[in-house]
Amino acid sequence: MPEPPDLNPGDEVKPGTPQSGEHVCPACSGFGQVAGAPCRQCGGTGRITALIGDA
């Protein structure tokens, strides 16, 4: 079974966590870069993993 990807600083939970999903990174607005450098919050992906709800 493959290892799950590492967390980026902006991720609330690990990818694949129940009741989680991808959101646009608020630090770079989904562009993956801030001032010409990879965004530190999302690791340059433009996406973060966040909790969506609690059931």
VEXDOVO-60259 format. One line per field, with one value per residue: residue number from 1; residue in three letters; x negated, y negated, z of N, C-alpha, C, O in turn. Coordinates in steps of 0.05 Angstrom, whole numbers, plus 5000, padded with zeros to 4 digits. Example, Ala and Ser with C-alpha at 12.3 -4.5 7.8 and 13.67 -1.06 7.14 Angstrom:
2
i [1 2];
aa [Ala Ser];
n_xx [4736 4743];
n_yy [5114 5045];
n_zz [5156 5142];
ca_xx [4754 4727];
ca_yy [5090 5021];
ca_zz [5156 5143];
c_xx [4736 4742];
c_yy [5066 4999];
c_zz [5156 5157];
o_xx [4715 4732];
o_yy [5066 4977];
o_zz [5169 5161];
This chain:
55
i [1 2 3 4 5 6 7 8 9 10 11 12 13 14 15 16 17 18 19 20 21 22 23 24 25 26 27 28 29 30 31 32 33 34 35 36 37 38 39 40 41 42 43 44 45 46 47 48 49 50 51 52 53 54 55];
aa [Met Pro Glu Pro Pro Asp Leu Asn Pro Gly Asp Glu Val Lys Pro Gly Thr Pro Gln Ser Gly Glu His Val Cys Pro Ala Cys Ser Gly Phe Gly Gln Val Ala Gly Ala Pro Cys Arg Gln Cys Gly Gly Thr Gly Arg Ile Thr Ala Leu Ile Gly Asp Ala];
n_xx [4983 4987 4950 4983 4985 4940 4957 4972 4955 5004 5044 5100 5112 5089 5085 5139 5164 5224 5282 5256 5229 5204 5185 5179 5117 5112 5069 5042 5082 5094 5057 5007 4959 4923 4902 4869 4844 4850 4909 4909 4948 4980 4944 4935 4975 5024 5069 5101 5112 5171 5217 5284 5334 5372 5398];
n_yy [5023 4956 4901 4847 4779 4729 4680 4612 4547 4517 4554 4582 4634 4702 4722 4761 4770 4786 4748 4705 4658 4627 4559 4493 4462 4413 4378 4371 4366 4409 4409 4430 4404 4352 4288 4304 4350 4420 4432 4434 4454 4491 4522 4511 4532 4507 4524 4545 4592 4601 4606 4621 4630 4654 4714];
n_zz [5000 4982 5012 5046 5021 5048 5098 5084 5109 5109 5109 5143 5158 5144 5075 5050 5098 5132 5118 5096 5048 4988 4984 4958 4967 5016 5022 4973 4937 4905 4864 4873 4879 4912 4908 4866 4884 4905 4941 5011 5044 5017 4990 4937 4907 4905 4931 4992 5045 5080 5135 5121 5144 5201 5217];
ca_xx [5000 4969 4950 4998 4967 4935 4974 4961 4963 5031 5064 5112 5111 5076 5102 5153 5178 5253 5295 5237 5228 5185 5194 5160 5100 5117 5045 5034 5107 5095 5037 4983 4936 4925 4879 4851 4833 4871 4924 4900 4971 4991 4922 4935 4997 5048 5091 5096 5132 5185 5242 5308 5357 5371 5423];
ca_yy [5000 4932 4883 4823 4756 4713 4656 4586 4530 4507 4576 4586 4663 4717 4730 4787 4771 4785 4722 4684 4653 4607 4532 4474 4451 4385 4362 4364 4365 4431 4406 4446 4387 4326 4272 4318 4374 4438 4426 4451 4466 4514 4536 4504 4545 4490 4537 4555 4612 4590 4620 4610 4631 4675 4728];
ca_zz [5000 4981 5035 5039 5019 5072 5102 5079 5132 5107 5112 5169 5163 5123 5053 5054 5124 5129 5120 5088 5020 4979 4982 4947 4987 5020 5021 4946 4922 4886 4843 4880 4882 4926 4901 4847 4896 4913 4966 5033 5057 5001 4977 4909 4893 4903 4945 5019 5053 5103 5143 5108 5162 5221 5217];
c_xx [4982 4972 4967 4978 4963 4954 4958 4970 4992 5052 5074 5110 5096 5095 5114 5167 5208 5263 5276 5239 5208 5199 5172 5144 5106 5092 5037 5058 5108 5074 5012 4958 4943 4900 4858 4838 4856 4883 4915 4924 4981 4969 4922 4958 5021 5072 5082 5117 5144 5208 5265 5332 5353 5398 5422];
c_yy [4975 4915 4858 4799 4742 4690 4631 4569 4521 4529 4578 4615 4676 4722 4758 4790 4770 4756 4699 4680 4631 4580 4515 4463 4421 4367 4354 4363 4386 4429 4423 4430 4362 4311 4287 4343 4393 4431 4445 4465 4491 4530 4532 4517 4527 4501 4545 4575 4602 4608 4606 4610 4652 4688 4750];
c_zz [5000 5006 5027 5037 5045 5074 5095 5103 5132 5110 5140 5178 5140 5100 5057 5080 5119 5134 5114 5058 5013 4977 4969 4970 4991 5018 4993 4927 4900 4864 4848 4884 4897 4920 4884 4859 4903 4940 4988 5046 5043 4987 4947 4893 4889 4918 4973 5025 5079 5110 5131 5127 5183 5223 5238];
o_xx [4964 4994 4964 4957 4980 4965 4934 4989 5003 5076 5058 5106 5092 5119 5100 5181 5217 5253 5278 5250 5197 5222 5149 5155 5105 5095 5027 5055 5120 5073 4997 4937 4965 4878 4834 4822 4878 4869 4915 4920 4989 4975 4909 4959 5037 5093 5059 5138 5130 5218 5267 5348 5333 5418 5441];
o_yy [4973 4913 4848 4800 4742 4680 4629 4575 4517 4522 4576 4621 4664 4726 4776 4810 4753 4742 4677 4697 4619 4578 4523 4455 4406 4343 4332 4360 4382 4447 4429 4442 4351 4321 4284 4356 4385 4423 4469 4486 4510 4550 4547 4515 4532 4489 4551 4576 4596 4623 4581 4591 4667 4676 4764];
o_zz [5016 5018 5005 5050 5063 5054 5100 5116 5154 5113 5160 5201 5120 5105 5067 5085 5103 5151 5124 5044 5031 4969 4969 4990 4972 5014 4989 4902 4879 4847 4830 4890 4895 4926 4887 4845 4906 4958 4984 5059 5056 4974 4932 4869 4870 4918 4978 5012 5098 5093 5130 5126 5183 5230 5242];
